[in-house]
Amino acid sequence: ILDLMTERCDRIDLVQVLGILPEATPLYELIEYLKASFSHSLQERKKMSILKSLTKQEALQVRSELINHQKQSVVVHPESVCKFCYKRVQNSVFVVDKDDG
C-alpha cells in the first residue's frame, strides 16, 4: 500500500493519510511517501508561483497597450475631409485606419 501511496502522492492528501494511519505505523515506513508528497507539493507551489508571475506580467502588458491606445488621438475640425471619399467629416462617425492615419 505504501508503494501505491508513493506513486499516487499527487492524488492523495497527506493530511488525510496521516489522520487515517494507525499511530503504531513506524515513521521509517512513510519516509518515501513523505518525500514524494513534499516534493510534489513543492513542485505545485513553484508552478503556481510561475503562473501567477506570468499572469501579472501579461496584465501589465495589456494595461500598457491600453494606455498607449488611449493616448492616441485624432483632431477633427468641421472642415476636415475624408481622404477616401473627400466628404466633410463634420459630426459623422468614422474609424481611423492605423496604416493610413
Secondary structure in CASP SS format (residue, H / E / C, confidence):
PFRMAT SS
TARGET T0000
AUTHOR 0000-0000-0000
METHOD secondary structure of the structure
MODEL  1
I C 1.00
L H 1.00
D H 1.00
L H 1.00
M H 1.00
T H 1.00
E H 1.00
R C 1.00
C C 1.00
D C 1.00
R C 1.00
I C 1.00
D C 1.00
L H 1.00
V H 1.00
Q H 1.00
V H 1.00
L H 1.00
G H 1.00
I H 1.00
L C 1.00
P C 1.00
E C 1.00
A C 1.00
T C 1.00
P C 1.00
L H 1.00
Y H 1.00
E H 1.00
L H 1.00
I H 1.00
E H 1.00
Y H 1.00
L H 1.00
K H 1.00
A H 1.00
S H 1.00
F H 1.00
S H 1.00
H H 1.00
S H 1.00
L H 1.00
Q H 1.00
E H 1.00
R H 1.00
K H 1.00
K H 1.00
M H 1.00
S H 1.00
I H 1.00
L H 1.00
K H 1.00
S H 1.00
L H 1.00
T H 1.00
K H 1.00
Q H 1.00
E H 1.00
A H 1.00
L H 1.00
Q H 1.00
V H 1.00
R H 1.00
S H 1.00
E H 1.00
L H 1.00
I H 1.00
N H 1.00
H H 1.00
Q H 1.00
K H 1.00
Q C 1.00
S C 1.00
V C 1.00
V C 1.00
V C 1.00
H C 1.00
P C 1.00
E C 1.00
S C 1.00
V E 1.00
C C 1.00
K C 1.00
F C 1.00
C C 1.00
Y C 1.00
K C 1.00
R E 1.00
V C 1.00
Q C 1.00
N C 1.00
S C 1.00
V C 1.00
F C 1.00
V C 1.00
V C 1.00
D C 1.00
K C 1.00
D C 1.00
D C 1.00
G C 1.00
END
